[in-house]
Amino acid sequence: MADVVQYRMERMTEELDDLERRGLFSSAEIADIVRHRRDFEYRLKRPSPLKQDFLLYIDYERRLDALRDLRKRAIIGRLVEEEKATGKKGEKKWKKSVSDLAGVLRILDIYSKAVVRFKGDLDLWFQYLEFCRERRHGRMRQALAQAVRFHPKVPGLWIYAAAWEFDQNLNVTAARALMQSGLRTCPNSEDLWMEYLRMELTYLNKLKARKIACEKGVGSLVGEETEQRKGEDMETFISVNDDILCKRGPLAVQTIYHGAVEALPSSMSLRKRFLEILDNVDLVQSEELKEEIMEDLKKNFSQNEEYWDWLARLQVVHMKESKKLKTEVLLSKLNKAFEVYEEALKILPTTKMFSLYTKFYLDLILANREDPDSVLSNTAFEAGEFTSRILEVYENAERSGCLTKELAYEYISFYLQIGRIEEARDLAKKLCNGRLSEAADLWTLRISTELKWLTSKTASINDDDLRSISDLFRTALTRLSVSELESLWLMALKFFSTRKKHFEKLVQSLMMELAKASKSDNGYTIAFAAVSWVLQRDGVKRAREMYKRFLALPHPSLSFFKNCIDLETSLASVGDGDGVANTRQVV
């Protein structure tokens, strides 16, 4: 190992001598560089070098090369000033030498060793490629070939390689060949298909730009570009006429689209992305291509709820940017979206379809409330019309048997949002007593709705109302397990916290449920909430009595023990004499 390191250090002699001779680094600094490099070289020659060793070495060399470049510029600046002062030009020139190139070559060498050592580290590969690209080094092509050889199934590498050939190396033929090789290796990559399409369309735009430049007589520009790209892609320099340009774009899109669909027949997002690209390009037959894709979508995805939702939202996708459109046009777009949803419900009367339809309405209403200047505020759609439409959708879902607990929760919540508490109360009662009687969230919403209704009806709650609420709580709490109704138990404890009689009945019910249930942290979270309410209302003594009642139950949870210990510890810290003794007892 020492011999190899010594050999590598000796190969740096010419570079280090050049740095000192040119005045870029002093002899002391050169000695420090040698010491650091020897240390890094020994690290890399270990039996199992770490990735961090390579990265630290690269970082050191990059900073060193940046410092060398900075000092070189300073020296050149001084030489220029001296020439101006003396009036003698050309006597002192800075010529390139070994030290100007050695730093970059060493960094490339370290990267090359690192990626071979850690072949599977894609982040390291991309760092290597980025460094080659930034320095415009000739090793880039070799590095790309090595990367795709080790990682042929990574679409990002094929895209990166093709982009470099197209943008940096200005070689369309090589870029196209790389894209096609990538698609043969990774035919299921949507991103690869999309980037291939973008590349072909960008190339077409460049041809159009060149044609326009030629027509305007910008001969010098065209001549310079021709010299730069000569020999790379001969088809670029073929005389381009209008017919070829008109046909080439749609043909490229159509060919790539058919290939992509054949490779990914079940991908809806692929077809949607093609449509997005067509919306942003100017092609002669773009409308025909869009129609073909839309027909393909309907044929293959008409049994998919997401397709219908996307199609409906597509009708109004540009409404936010179209505030200057006439009211009739906006209403027409909205009605088209509603018609799409109605057609979808005839084909797919499913829970998901109803849910997507109602979400569309709710999104429209929410957007209108958040933005007073939204397009909906200028239309003839009144709030009442939206309300009646969305309620009709919920009713249809209920009649079709597609009203899940989530959709039912939205249904009741919508009544509450529009201030119709009576209807919300009646609906919640009907659903909780019907086929959704096991839905914990609905019971919680039903009771909170009852409480809102009571507080809106009268300022104070009488005994009959209390008894009614208490019975409702008891019905819900005995119907489902403690863990399912944690939020409802906490709501009940809070509501009855100032009413001792009802609170005690609630605690007894909780103790019975905990005694019947197996060990449950959720149940004992509720138990400690009861202890906390008693502590606030009746003081420390009653709180201790309360938690000891829960500790006497079979299998109290560990979290409850911890909460009791924390309570006693905090009481002891504020001077409670029994805190320490009770802590020991709980422990």
Secondary structure, 3 states (H helix, E strand, C coil): CHHHHHHHHHCCHHHHHHHHHCCCCCHHHHHHHHHHHHHHHHHHCCCCCCHHHHHHHHHHHHHHHHHHHHHHHHHHHHHHHHHHHHCCCCCCCCCCCHHHHHHHHHHHHHHHHHHHHCCCCHHHHHHHHHHHHHCCCCCHHHHHHHHHHHCCCCHHHHHHHHHHHHHHCCCHHHHHHHHHHHHHHCCCCHHHHHHHHHHHHHHHHHHHHHHHHHHCCCHHHHHHHHHHHCCCCHHHHCCCCHHHHHHHHHHHHHHHHHHHHHHCCCCHHHHHHHHHHHHCCCCCCHHHHHHHHHHHHHHHHCCCHHHHHHHHHHHCCCCCCCCCCCHHHHHHHHHHHHHHHHHHHHHCCCHHHHHHHHHHHHHHHHHHHHCCCCHHHHCCCCHHHHHHHHHHHHHHHHHCCCCCHHHHHHHHHHHHHCCCHHHHHHHHHHHHCCCCCCCHHHHHHHHHHHHHHHHHHCCCCCHHHHHHHHHHHHHHHHHCCCCCCHHHHHHHHHHCCCCHHHHHHHHHHHHHHHHHCCCCHHHHHHHHHHHHHHHHHHCHHHHHHHHHHHHCCCCCCHHHHHHHHHHHHHHHHCCCCCHHHHHHHHC
